């Protein structure tokens, strides 16, 4: 018995929903359709009509519902192709929209008047596709839920000091007309929405507003009331009132409140529809929208000048350059009077109203051809009431767009500006600066036009600075001497002013050999959670001590590292203990403490991933780095252990970076060299030729690597003369005298 009762309840809800739908009271219909769908989720008619109702409130849901309705019932409505086209257009699916409109057009008879509308809708989709694929670098921002509600907010008016916003709302806090009982919420208009009221909100800061307060009082008429413009030092306001199909009024501020509105004269107002107006800063000209002179009953923009008596003279049209056979509305002029902004359903609109601008042609004494402000200022739905901020640096507009709080919302429009990016390029291995590095920032404008910015780090500081277009991600190519080091990605935040500075240091996996020591010390390693020196570590420390004693002007940094077995704080202490252990040993061996500094990086600079015992061992280490003063070149170190042997080692475990190929041939040895020639091939493919003179006082070593790198080292009477050519063609020469 429960089933028939359920069906009866659903039919009743569907009947109520359809009643509101037929009255175009879409907001009221939605809850009833949703109640039906909660019980019958595959009710095609409820889905179809709910989808149409949602088009002003939730475009994505509208698309989901209408498409699902068609899948469930292909011919859910004879107009389903039309509505699929409409909802696809609003959701930026322009090719699909055109296909649906064309399919619907094919079902109409040749003389059907709807064909004209379809041709216009198809053209809108084509226009929208062009604009959407050529976006502007503009940042559109919703004013937020303090100002915007699930209902419609529009007609933003900003005070001269940019601290007070007047706007129009149909939200639940309106008073509306005829609400004698003073209940919350006003009477409803014919579309089921609240009547419009004017509100004001004070600015808190750049991002926030105080809770708006209604200016209803004497400004409240019998129907809709809307803000238009404040002028004459914010002491007067133009406003719209739903009177005689809609007229323009003005009110003056007296004692902090507004006086009763007065209607402008009959040269401006008529029995037709007057919707919006703008008075120039000098108070001598008014631009306004009216349907009085249109045969089709659509809005056109006219202007009138103030007469000697102080009232407005006869209206004159702006002409066909601006006005179309469709609605042209919401005029607004820049401070210098040279640019006209307005909304139009004609020209090359993306759909509904779009914002256009026209520049004054002083030679032809007329307004120039209007230009669509483009995407994302404009969208496939209505975009209206474009108003510049007092300083002209940004603008307000009202818009139905995806991502809003409900119906029409108020947004700000900011042109994306440049930002200064500055910082240094440093080695990720030891944080030393790398001078002479080229950075190339590569990105694209919104329309995919390529962007490229370049700078080279300074010799003294390693600093760079570039001025880039903000609000996008750049690929930053870092190179030195024409060779790419690496490419990193860097997202630059949006800047809407010209003073934004972003600090960014780039760490790259690179060792600057032009500013480094020729002798590279071997690392020493430690047991887990220990800082006791191993026997082999003492051998290397003795070697480092000998080199430092042979080079009294050289200072070193002793850097402790750990694996990741413990906390970061613990590892910083452990790393410092390891660095101190090496420091203390060298100090005891006779190295002055003023020549050494210690630092701990803990686990923050691993040599390998901490994913195996072997890699963790590589991370439990101390590294030694020669300190090079800023601006100086690396010293050529005297190597006390390089004698009559091969001449290529730097002592037990320490290698000579100036002849890397030959440095791998071995370490110093006490075994006498035998006169003659020999050849060898190392595991990495390097070929080594050695020639020892008869009396063993001269040794020549030649190497050739797999990548055609070459070296030649001659050792005689304690002197080393070495030349090397790397695979990239760079050359190095080293000559030392160890006597």
C-alpha positions as CSV (number, residue, x, y, z in Angstrom):
1,X,0.0,0.0,0.0
2,X,3.0,2.3,0.6
3,X,4.1,2.3,-3.0
4,X,1.0,4.0,-4.5
5,X,1.2,6.7,-1.8
6,X,4.8,7.3,-2.6
7,X,4.0,7.6,-6.3
8,X,1.2,10.1,-5.4
9,X,3.6,12.1,-3.3
10,X,6.1,12.2,-6.2
11,X,3.5,13.3,-8.7
12,X,2.4,16.1,-6.4
13,X,6.0,17.3,-6.0
14,X,6.6,17.1,-9.7
15,X,3.4,19.1,-10.4
16,X,4.5,21.8,-8.0
17,X,8.0,21.9,-9.5
18,X,6.5,22.2,-13.0
19,X,4.2,25.0,-12.0
20,X,7.2,27.1,-10.7
21,X,9.2,26.1,-13.8
22,X,6.4,27.4,-16.2
23,X,6.4,30.7,-14.3
24,X,10.2,30.8,-14.8
25,X,10.6,30.8,-11.1
26,X,13.5,28.4,-11.4
27,X,14.9,28.8,-7.9
28,X,11.6,27.8,-6.3
29,X,11.3,24.8,-8.7
30,X,14.7,23.2,-7.9
31,X,13.9,21.9,-4.3
32,X,10.8,20.1,-5.6
33,X,12.6,18.6,-8.5
34,X,15.3,17.4,-6.1
35,X,12.7,15.8,-3.9
36,X,11.4,13.9,-6.9
37,X,14.9,12.8,-7.9
38,X,15.7,11.6,-4.4
39,X,12.9,9.1,-4.8
40,X,13.2,8.6,-8.6
41,X,16.8,9.4,-9.6
42,X,16.1,8.3,-13.2
43,X,13.0,10.5,-13.8
44,X,14.0,12.0,-17.1
45,X,11.5,14.8,-17.1
46,X,12.6,16.0,-13.6
47,X,16.3,15.8,-14.6
48,X,15.7,17.7,-17.8
49,X,13.8,20.6,-16.3
50,X,15.9,20.7,-13.1
51,X,18.9,21.0,-15.5
52,X,17.4,24.0,-17.2
53,X,16.6,25.6,-13.8
54,X,20.1,25.1,-12.6
55,X,21.7,27.0,-15.6
56,X,21.7,30.2,-13.7
57,X,23.0,28.7,-10.4
58,X,25.2,25.7,-11.1
59,X,26.2,25.3,-14.8
60,X,28.1,22.0,-14.2
61,X,25.1,20.4,-12.5
62,X,22.8,21.7,-15.3
63,X,25.0,19.9,-17.8
64,X,25.0,16.7,-15.8
65,X,21.2,16.7,-15.4
66,X,20.3,17.5,-19.0
67,X,22.8,15.0,-20.5
68,X,21.6,12.3,-18.1
69,X,18.0,13.0,-19.0
70,X,18.8,12.5,-22.7
71,X,20.6,9.3,-22.0
72,X,17.6,7.9,-20.2
73,X,15.1,9.2,-22.7
74,X,16.5,10.3,-26.0
75,X,13.4,12.4,-26.9
76,X,12.8,13.7,-23.3
77,X,11.9,17.0,-25.0
78,X,11.6,18.1,-28.6
79,X,13.9,21.0,-27.7
80,X,16.5,18.8,-26.0
81,X,19.2,19.6,-28.7
82,X,18.7,23.3,-28.1
83,X,19.2,23.0,-24.4
84,X,22.2,20.7,-24.8
85,X,23.7,23.4,-27.0
86,X,23.0,26.1,-24.4
87,X,24.5,24.2,-21.5
88,X,27.5,23.1,-23.5
89,X,28.1,26.7,-24.5
90,X,28.0,27.9,-20.8
91,X,30.5,25.1,-19.9
92,X,33.0,26.1,-22.6
93,X,32.3,23.1,-24.9
94,X,31.9,25.3,-27.9
95,X,32.3,22.7,-30.7
96,X,29.7,20.5,-29.0
97,X,27.3,23.5,-28.6
98,X,27.6,24.3,-32.3
99,X,26.8,20.7,-33.2
100,X,23.7,20.6,-31.0
101,X,22.4,24.0,-32.3
102,X,22.9,22.7,-35.9
103,X,21.1,19.5,-35.1
104,X,18.2,21.4,-33.5
105,X,18.1,23.8,-36.5
106,X,17.7,20.9,-38.8
107,X,14.5,20.0,-37.1
108,X,12.9,23.4,-37.7
109,X,10.9,24.4,-40.8
110,X,12.5,26.9,-43.1
111,X,10.4,29.8,-42.0
112,X,10.6,29.1,-38.3
113,X,11.6,32.4,-36.6
114,X,13.8,30.4,-34.2
115,X,16.3,29.9,-36.9
116,X,17.5,33.5,-36.5
117,X,18.2,32.9,-32.8
118,X,20.0,29.7,-33.6
119,X,22.2,31.5,-36.1
120,X,23.1,34.0,-33.5
121,X,23.8,31.3,-30.8
122,X,26.1,29.4,-33.3
123,X,28.0,32.7,-33.9
124,X,28.3,33.3,-30.2
125,X,29.9,29.9,-29.8
126,X,32.3,30.6,-32.7
127,X,33.1,34.0,-31.1
128,X,33.6,32.4,-27.7
129,X,36.0,29.8,-29.1
130,X,38.2,32.6,-30.6
131,X,38.3,34.6,-27.4
132,X,38.8,31.6,-25.1
133,X,41.7,30.4,-27.2
134,X,43.3,33.9,-27.1
135,X,43.1,34.8,-23.4
136,X,44.4,37.9,-21.8
137,X,46.8,38.1,-18.8
138,X,44.1,39.2,-16.5
139,X,43.4,38.1,-12.9
140,X,39.7,37.8,-12.1
141,X,38.8,37.6,-8.4
142,X,35.5,37.1,-6.7
143,X,34.8,39.7,-3.9
144,X,33.9,36.8,-1.6
145,X,30.9,35.7,0.5
146,X,30.8,38.9,2.6
147,X,29.6,40.7,-0.6
148,X,28.3,37.9,-2.8
149,X,25.5,35.5,-1.9
150,X,23.7,32.6,-3.5
151,X,21.5,35.3,-5.1
152,X,22.3,38.1,-7.6
153,X,24.8,40.9,-6.8
154,X,25.6,43.5,-9.4
155,X,26.1,47.2,-10.2
156,X,29.2,47.9,-8.2
157,X,29.9,51.6,-7.4
158,X,33.1,52.5,-5.6
159,X,33.7,55.8,-3.7
160,X,36.4,58.3,-4.7
161,X,38.7,57.1,-1.9
162,X,38.2,53.5,-2.8
163,X,37.0,52.7,0.8
164,X,33.2,52.3,0.3
165,X,31.4,49.9,-2.1
166,X,27.8,50.4,-3.0
167,X,26.1,47.5,-4.8
168,X,22.8,46.0,-5.6
169,X,21.6,42.6,-4.2
170,X,18.7,40.3,-4.4
171,X,19.8,38.4,-1.4
172,X,17.8,37.4,1.7
173,X,18.7,40.6,3.6
174,X,16.8,42.9,1.2
175,X,13.8,44.7,2.3
176,X,12.0,44.9,-1.0
177,X,8.6,46.5,-1.5
178,X,5.4,46.4,0.6
179,X,6.9,44.5,3.5
180,X,4.7,46.2,6.1
181,X,5.2,43.5,8.7
182,X,9.0,44.0,8.7
183,X,9.7,40.3,8.3
184,X,13.1,39.2,7.2
185,X,13.3,39.1,3.4
186,X,11.1,41.2,1.2
187,X,8.3,40.4,-1.2
188,X,9.1,38.3,-4.2
189,X,9.2,39.6,-7.8
190,X,7.5,37.7,-10.6
191,X,10.5,35.5,-11.1
192,X,10.4,34.3,-7.5
193,X,13.5,36.2,-6.5
194,X,13.6,39.0,-4.0
195,X,13.4,42.6,-5.2
196,X,16.7,44.4,-5.5
197,X,18.0,46.7,-2.8
198,X,21.1,48.9,-2.6
199,X,23.7,48.0,0.0
200,X,27.0,49.6,1.1
201,X,30.1,48.0,2.6
202,X,33.2,49.6,4.1
203,X,36.6,48.3,3.1
204,X,38.6,46.6,5.9
205,X,41.8,46.0,3.8
206,X,42.7,45.0,0.3
207,X,41.0,41.6,0.6
208,X,38.1,42.1,3.0
209,X,34.9,44.1,3.6
210,X,32.7,44.8,6.6
211,X,29.2,43.3,6.6
212,X,27.1,45.2,4.1
213,X,24.2,47.4,5.4
214,X,21.1,48.1,3.5
215,X,20.4,51.6,2.3
216,X,16.7,50.8,1.8
217,X,15.0,53.6,3.8
218,X,14.1,56.5,1.5
219,X,15.9,54.8,-1.4
220,X,13.4,51.9,-1.4
221,X,10.8,52.0,-4.1
222,X,7.9,49.7,-5.0
223,X,10.2,47.3,-6.8
224,X,13.8,47.0,-7.8
225,X,16.3,49.6,-6.8
226,X,19.9,49.6,-8.1
227,X,23.0,51.7,-7.6
228,X,24.5,53.3,-10.7
229,X,27.1,56.0,-9.9
230,X,28.3,58.3,-7.1
231,X,29.5,61.7,-8.4
232,X,30.2,65.3,-7.4
233,X,32.7,64.2,-4.6
234,X,30.5,61.3,-3.6
235,X,27.7,63.7,-2.5
236,X,25.2,62.5,-5.2
237,X,24.2,59.2,-6.5
238,X,22.5,58.0,-9.7
239,X,20.3,55.1,-9.2
240,X,17.8,52.9,-11.0
241,X,14.2,52.5,-9.8
242,X,11.6,50.2,-11.3
243,X,9.2,53.0,-12.1
244,X,7.4,53.3,-15.4
245,X,9.2,50.3,-16.8
246,X,12.5,51.5,-15.2
247,X,13.9,55.1,-14.9
248,X,17.0,56.9,-13.7
249,X,16.9,58.8,-10.5
250,X,19.4,60.8,-8.4
251,X,19.7,61.4,-4.7
252,X,21.9,63.6,-2.6
253,X,23.6,62.9,0.7
254,X,22.5,65.1,3.6
255,X,23.8,64.6,7.1
256,X,25.3,61.2,6.3
257,X,22.2,59.8,4.7
258,X,20.5,59.9,1.3
259,X,17.6,62.1,0.5
260,X,14.5,60.9,-1.3
261,X,15.4,60.1,-5.0
262,X,14.3,62.5,-7.8
263,X,13.7,61.4,-11.3
264,X,15.8,62.9,-14.1
265,X,13.9,64.9,-16.8
266,X,12.0,63.6,-19.7
267,X,15.0,64.0,-22.1
268,X,16.5,61.0,-20.2
269,X,13.5,59.1,-18.8
270,X,10.5,57.9,-20.8
271,X,7.7,55.3,-20.6
272,X,10.2,52.9,-22.2
273,X,13.0,51.2,-20.3
274,X,16.0,53.2,-19.0
275,X,18.5,50.9,-17.2
276,X,21.8,52.6,-16.6
277,X,23.7,55.9,-16.8
278,X,27.0,57.7,-16.3
279,X,27.7,61.4,-15.7
280,X,31.1,62.7,-16.7
281,X,33.4,64.1,-14.0
282,X,32.8,67.7,-15.2
283,X,29.0,67.1,-14.7
284,X,28.2,68.3,-18.2
285,X,27.4,65.1,-20.1
286,X,25.3,62.1,-19.3
287,X,25.5,58.8,-21.1
288,X,22.5,56.4,-20.6
289,X,20.8,53.3,-21.9
290,X,17.2,53.5,-23.2
291,X,14.8,51.4,-25.3
292,X,12.9,54.6,-26.3
293,X,14.2,54.9,-29.8
294,X,14.6,51.2,-30.7
295,X,12.1,49.6,-33.0
296,X,12.9,46.2,-31.6
297,X,12.6,47.4,-28.0
298,X,16.2,46.7,-27.3
299,X,18.6,49.0,-25.3
300,X,20.8,51.6,-27.1
301,X,23.3,54.1,-25.6
302,X,22.5,57.8,-25.9
303,X,24.0,60.9,-24.4
304,X,22.7,64.4,-23.4
305,X,24.5,67.6,-22.4
306,X,23.6,69.9,-19.6
307,X,21.8,73.1,-20.8
308,X,22.4,76.6,-19.6
309,X,19.5,76.3,-17.2
310,X,21.2,73.3,-15.6
311,X,18.9,70.5,-16.9
312,X,19.6,67.9,-19.5
313,X,19.1,68.6,-23.1
314,X,17.8,66.3,-25.9
315,X,19.2,62.8,-26.2
316,X,21.6,62.0,-29.1
317,X,22.6,58.5,-30.2
318,X,26.2,57.3,-30.0
319,X,25.6,55.9,-33.5
320,X,25.8,52.5,-35.1
321,X,29.5,52.0,-34.3
322,X,28.5,51.4,-30.7
323,X,24.8,50.5,-30.9
324,X,23.5,47.3,-32.4
325,X,20.1,45.7,-33.0
326,X,20.7,43.9,-29.7
327,X,20.9,45.3,-26.2
328,X,23.7,47.8,-25.6
329,X,23.9,48.9,-22.0
330,X,25.8,50.1,-19.0
331,X,28.0,53.0,-20.3
332,X,31.1,54.1,-18.4
333,X,33.9,56.5,-19.4
334,X,37.5,56.6,-18.3
335,X,38.6,59.7,-16.3
336,X,40.1,61.3,-19.4
337,X,36.9,60.7,-21.4
338,X,38.7,59.0,-24.2
339,X,37.6,55.4,-23.6
340,X,34.0,54.2,-23.4
341,X,33.2,50.9,-21.7
342,X,29.8,49.3,-22.2
343,X,28.0,46.0,-22.2
344,X,26.5,44.5,-25.3
345,X,24.6,41.4,-26.6
346,X,25.7,42.4,-30.1
347,X,29.1,42.8,-31.8
348,X,31.3,39.7,-31.4
349,X,30.0,38.7,-27.9
350,X,30.9,35.4,-26.4
351,X,27.3,35.0,-25.4
352,X,24.9,37.1,-23.5
353,X,26.3,40.5,-22.4
354,X,30.1,41.1,-22.9
355,X,32.2,44.1,-21.9
356,X,33.4,46.2,-24.8
357,X,35.5,49.3,-25.1
358,X,35.6,52.0,-27.7
359,X,38.3,54.7,-28.1
360,X,37.4,58.3,-29.0
361,X,38.6,59.2,-32.5
362,X,39.5,62.9,-32.2
363,X,40.2,63.2,-35.9
364,X,36.9,61.7,-37.0
365,X,35.1,63.2,-33.9
366,X,33.4,59.9,-33.2
367,X,33.7,56.7,-31.2
368,X,35.9,54.0,-32.8
369,X,35.0,50.4,-33.5
370,X,34.3,48.6,-30.2
371,X,36.7,46.0,-29.1
372,X,35.7,42.9,-27.0
373,X,37.6,43.0,-23.7
374,X,38.3,39.3,-24.2
375,X,38.5,36.3,-22.0
376,X,38.7,36.1,-18.9
377,X,37.0,39.5,-18.5
378,X,34.2,38.1,-20.6
379,X,32.6,34.6,-20.4
380,X,30.0,32.6,-22.3
381,X,27.3,34.1,-20.0
382,X,26.4,37.7,-19.0
383,X,29.2,40.1,-18.0
384,X,28.1,43.6,-17.2
385,X,28.6,46.8,-15.2
386,X,32.3,47.3,-15.8
387,X,33.6,50.1,-13.5
388,X,37.2,51.3,-13.0
389,X,38.7,51.9,-9.6
390,X,39.4,55.5,-8.7
391,X,43.0,55.3,-9.8
392,X,42.2,53.2,-12.8
393,X,44.5,50.4,-11.8
394,X,41.8,47.7,-11.7
395,X,38.1,47.4,-12.3
396,X,34.9,45.8,-11.0
397,X,32.3,44.0,-12.9
398,X,29.2,41.8,-12.4
399,X,29.2,38.3,-14.0
400,X,27.5,35.0,-14.1
401,X,30.5,32.7,-14.2
402,X,31.5,29.2,-13.1
403,X,32.9,29.2,-9.6
404,X,30.7,31.9,-8.2
405,X,28.5,31.8,-5.1
406,X,25.2,31.5,-6.9
407,X,23.8,33.8,-9.6
408,X,25.5,37.0,-10.7
409,X,28.5,38.0,-8.5
410,X,30.8,41.0,-8.3
411,X,34.4,40.5,-9.2
412,X,37.5,42.6,-9.5
413,X,39.6,42.6,-12.7
414,X,43.3,43.1,-12.4
415,X,45.9,43.2,-15.2
416,X,48.7,40.8,-14.2
417,X,51.9,42.8,-13.7
418,X,55.6,42.0,-13.7
419,X,57.5,40.8,-10.6
420,X,61.2,41.1,-9.8
421,X,62.8,37.7,-9.2
422,X,66.2,38.0,-7.5
423,X,68.6,35.7,-5.7
424,X,71.7,33.7,-6.1
425,X,72.9,30.5,-7.8
426,X,74.6,28.2,-5.4
427,X,76.1,24.7,-5.4
428,X,73.8,22.1,-3.9
429,X,77.0,20.3,-2.8
430,X,78.4,22.9,-0.5
431,X,76.3,26.1,-0.8
432,X,79.1,28.1,-2.4
433,X,78.0,30.8,-4.9
434,X,78.6,30.2,-8.6
435,X,79.4,33.4,-10.5
436,X,79.0,33.7,-14.3
437,X,75.9,31.4,-14.5
438,X,73.3,32.2,-17.1
439,X,69.6,31.8,-16.1
440,X,67.0,31.8,-18.8
441,X,63.3,31.9,-17.6
442,X,61.0,30.5,-20.2
443,X,57.3,30.7,-20.0
444,X,54.2,31.7,-22.0
445,X,51.6,34.4,-21.9
446,X,48.0,33.4,-21.4
447,X,47.6,33.2,-25.2
448,X,50.6,30.9,-25.5
449,X,53.0,33.6,-26.8
450,X,56.5,32.6,-25.6
451,X,58.2,34.6,-22.9
452,X,61.9,34.6,-22.1
453,X,64.0,36.5,-19.6
454,X,67.7,36.2,-19.0
455,X,70.4,37.3,-16.6
456,X,74.0,36.2,-15.6
457,X,75.1,35.9,-12.0
458,X,77.5,38.6,-10.9
459,X,81.2,37.7,-10.5
460,X,81.5,39.0,-6.9
461,X,78.2,37.9,-5.4
462,X,76.6,35.3,-7.6
463,X,73.5,37.5,-7.6
464,X,71.0,37.7,-10.5
465,X,67.8,39.7,-11.1
466,X,65.1,39.4,-13.7
467,X,61.8,41.2,-14.3
468,X,59.2,38.6,-15.4
469,X,55.5,38.5,-16.0
470,X,54.0,37.1,-12.9
471,X,51.3,34.5,-12.4
472,X,52.8,31.5,-14.2
473,X,55.3,28.7,-14.0
474,X,58.7,29.2,-15.7
475,X,61.2,26.6,-16.8
476,X,64.5,28.0,-15.6
477,X,67.6,26.8,-17.6
478,X,70.8,27.2,-15.6
479,X,74.0,27.0,-17.7
480,X,77.7,28.0,-17.4
481,X,80.1,28.6,-20.3
482,X,77.4,27.5,-22.8
483,X,76.8,24.2,-21.1
484,X,73.5,23.4,-19.4
485,X,73.8,22.5,-15.8
486,X,70.1,21.7,-15.2
487,X,66.6,23.0,-15.7
488,X,64.3,23.8,-12.8
489,X,60.6,24.7,-12.5
490,X,59.7,27.9,-10.7
491,X,56.1,29.1,-10.1
492,X,55.9,32.9,-9.8
493,X,52.8,34.1,-7.9
494,X,50.4,36.6,-9.3
495,X,51.3,40.2,-8.8
496,X,48.8,43.0,-9.6
497,X,51.2,45.8,-8.8
498,X,54.6,46.8,-10.1
499,X,56.5,46.5,-6.8
500,X,56.4,42.8,-6.0
501,X,59.8,41.2,-5.3
502,X,60.3,37.5,-5.0
503,X,63.5,36.1,-3.5
504,X,64.6,32.9,-5.1
505,X,68.0,31.1,-4.7
506,X,68.7,28.2,-7.1
507,X,70.7,25.3,-5.9
508,X,72.3,23.3,-8.7
509,X,74.4,20.2,-8.8
510,X,77.6,21.8,-9.9
511,X,81.1,22.4,-8.7
512,X,82.7,25.7,-9.9
513,X,86.2,24.5,-10.7
514,X,87.2,28.1,-11.6
515,X,86.8,29.1,-7.9
516,X,87.8,25.8,-6.3
517,X,90.9,24.1,-5.0
518,X,93.0,21.9,-7.3
519,X,93.4,19.4,-4.6
520,X,90.2,17.6,-3.5
521,X,90.4,15.9,-0.1
522,X,88.9,12.5,0.4
523,X,86.0,12.1,2.7
524,X,86.3,10.2,6.0
525,X,83.6,7.9,7.2
526,X,82.1,6.8,10.5
527,X,80.3,3.9,12.1
528,X,76.6,4.2,12.9
529,X,75.9,6.7,15.6
530,X,79.6,7.2,16.2
531,X,82.1,9.9,15.8
532,X,85.3,8.0,16.7
533,X,87.9,8.2,13.9
534,X,88.6,5.0,12.0
535,X,92.3,4.0,11.2
536,X,91.8,4.8,7.6
537,X,90.4,8.2,8.5
538,X,93.6,8.9,10.5
539,X,95.6,8.1,7.4
540,X,93.7,10.6,5.4
541,X,93.9,13.2,8.1
542,X,97.6,12.9,8.2
543,X,97.7,13.5,4.5
544,X,95.5,16.6,4.8
545,X,97.7,17.8,7.6
546,X,100.8,17.5,5.4
547,X,99.1,19.4,2.5
548,X,98.0,22.2,4.9
549,X,101.5,22.5,6.3
550,X,102.9,22.7,2.8
551,X,100.4,25.4,2.0
552,X,100.2,27.8,5.0
553,X,97.9,30.3,3.3
554,X,95.1,27.7,2.8
555,X,92.1,27.4,5.2
556,X,89.5,24.7,5.2
557,X,85.9,24.0,6.1
558,X,85.3,20.7,8.0
559,X,81.7,19.6,7.3
560,X,79.9,16.8,9.3
561,X,77.1,14.7,7.8
562,X,74.8,11.8,9.0
563,X,72.4,9.3,7.7
564,X,68.7,9.6,8.5
565,X,68.4,7.0,11.3
566,X,67.7,9.6,14.0
567,X,65.9,13.0,14.3
568,X,67.1,16.1,12.5
569,X,68.1,17.7,15.8
570,X,70.0,14.7,17.0
571,X,71.8,14.4,13.7
572,X,72.9,18.1,13.7
573,X,74.7,17.4,17.0
574,X,76.2,14.1,15.7
575,X,77.4,15.8,12.6
576,X,79.0,18.5,14.6
577,X,80.7,15.9,16.8
578,X,82.2,14.2,13.7
579,X,83.4,17.5,12.3
580,X,85.0,18.3,15.7
581,X,86.7,14.9,15.8
582,X,88.5,15.8,12.6
583,X,89.2,19.3,13.7
584,X,90.7,18.2,17.0
585,X,93.0,15.7,15.3
586,X,94.3,18.3,12.8
587,X,94.8,20.8,15.6
588,X,96.9,18.2,17.5
589,X,98.9,17.6,14.4
590,X,100.0,21.2,14.3
591,X,97.3,22.9,12.2
592,X,96.3,26.3,13.7
593,X,92.7,26.4,14.8
594,X,92.4,29.8,13.0
595,X,92.8,27.9,9.7
596,X,89.8,25.7,10.2
597,X,86.0,26.1,10.6
598,X,83.5,23.4,11.3
599,X,79.9,23.0,10.3
600,X,77.2,20.3,10.7
601,X,74.6,19.6,8.1
602,X,73.2,16.6,9.9
603,X,71.1,14.5,7.5
604,X,70.2,17.5,5.3
605,X,72.7,17.0,2.5
606,X,72.9,13.3,1.8
607,X,75.4,12.0,-0.7
608,X,73.1,9.1,-1.5
609,X,69.5,8.1,-0.8
610,X,69.1,6.6,2.7
611,X,67.5,3.5,1.4
612,X,70.2,0.8,2.0
613,X,73.0,0.1,4.5
614,X,75.6,0.9,1.8
615,X,74.1,4.3,1.0
616,X,73.7,5.1,4.7
617,X,77.5,4.5,5.1
618,X,78.2,7.0,2.3
619,X,76.2,9.6,4.3
620,X,78.0,9.1,7.6
621,X,81.0,11.3,6.6
622,X,83.1,14.4,7.0
623,X,84.0,16.4,4.0
624,X,86.9,18.9,3.7
625,X,86.7,22.0,1.5
626,X,89.3,24.7,0.8
627,X,87.8,28.1,1.6
628,X,88.3,30.5,-1.3
629,X,87.8,34.2,-0.5
630,X,85.1,36.0,-2.5
631,X,86.5,37.2,-5.8
632,X,89.7,35.1,-5.5
633,X,90.6,32.1,-7.7
634,X,91.5,28.7,-6.2
635,X,95.1,28.4,-5.0
636,X,97.4,25.9,-6.6
637,X,98.4,23.7,-3.7
638,X,101.9,22.4,-3.1
639,X,101.6,18.6,-2.7
640,X,104.3,17.2,-0.4
641,X,103.6,13.6,-1.2
642,X,103.9,14.0,-5.0
643,X,107.5,13.1,-5.7
644,X,109.5,10.8,-8.0
645,X,106.6,8.3,-8.3
646,X,104.0,8.6,-10.9
647,X,103.6,12.3,-10.1
648,X,99.8,12.1,-10.5
649,X,98.6,11.3,-7.0
650,X,98.1,13.8,-4.2
651,X,99.1,11.4,-1.5
652,X,97.4,8.4,0.0
653,X,93.7,8.8,-0.9
654,X,93.8,12.4,-2.2
655,X,93.4,13.2,-5.9
656,X,94.6,16.0,-8.1
657,X,91.7,17.6,-9.8
658,X,93.8,19.4,-12.4
659,X,94.6,16.1,-14.3
660,X,91.7,13.9,-13.4
661,X,92.5,11.2,-16.0
662,X,96.0,10.6,-14.7
663,X,95.1,11.0,-11.1
664,X,93.5,7.6,-11.1
665,X,96.8,5.8,-12.0
666,X,97.7,5.3,-8.3
667,X,99.2,6.9,-5.3
668,X,102.7,7.6,-4.4
669,X,104.9,4.6,-4.0
670,X,108.4,3.8,-2.6
671,X,109.1,1.1,-5.2
672,X,111.7,2.4,-7.8
673,X,110.4,2.8,-11.3
674,X,112.0,0.7,-14.0
675,X,113.3,2.4,-17.1
676,X,111.4,1.8,-20.3
677,X,107.9,2.1,-21.8
678,X,104.6,0.6,-20.7
679,X,100.9,0.6,-21.7
680,X,97.8,0.0,-19.7
681,X,94.0,0.2,-20.0
682,X,92.0,1.1,-17.0
683,X,88.5,-0.2,-16.1
684,X,86.8,3.0,-17.3
685,X,88.4,2.6,-20.8
686,X,91.2,5.2,-20.2
687,X,94.5,4.3,-22.0
688,X,97.7,5.1,-20.1
689,X,101.2,5.3,-21.6
690,X,104.2,5.6,-19.3
691,X,107.9,6.3,-20.3
692,X,110.7,6.3,-17.7
693,X,114.2,7.6,-18.6
694,X,117.3,5.4,-18.1
695,X,118.3,7.1,-14.9
696,X,114.7,7.3,-13.7
697,X,114.9,11.0,-13.1
698,X,112.2,11.9,-15.7
699,X,108.7,10.3,-16.1
700,X,106.2,10.9,-18.8
701,X,102.6,9.8,-18.4
702,X,100.0,10.2,-21.3
703,X,96.3,9.3,-21.0
704,X,93.5,9.2,-23.4
705,X,89.9,8.7,-22.1
706,X,86.9,7.1,-23.7
707,X,85.5,10.5,-24.5
708,X,88.7,11.8,-26.1
709,X,89.8,13.6,-23.0
710,X,93.6,13.7,-22.9
711,X,96.4,14.5,-20.4
712,X,100.2,14.7,-20.4
713,X,102.2,14.8,-17.2
714,X,106.0,15.1,-16.9
715,X,107.8,14.6,-13.6
716,X,111.4,15.6,-13.3
717,X,113.5,16.4,-10.2
718,X,110.4,16.9,-8.1
719,X,108.7,19.2,-10.6
720,X,105.3,18.3,-12.1
721,X,104.3,19.8,-15.4
722,X,100.8,18.7,-16.4
723,X,98.5,19.5,-19.3
724,X,94.9,18.2,-19.7
725,X,92.2,18.6,-22.3
726,X,88.7,17.6,-21.4
727,X,86.0,16.1,-23.6
728,X,84.4,19.5,-24.1
729,X,87.6,21.0,-25.3
730,X,88.5,22.9,-22.2
731,X,92.2,22.9,-21.2
732,X,94.0,22.9,-17.9
733,X,97.7,23.5,-17.1
734,X,99.4,22.8,-13.8
735,X,103.0,23.3,-12.9
736,X,104.4,22.8,-9.4
737,X,107.8,22.8,-7.7
738,X,108.0,20.7,-4.6
739,X,111.6,21.6,-3.7
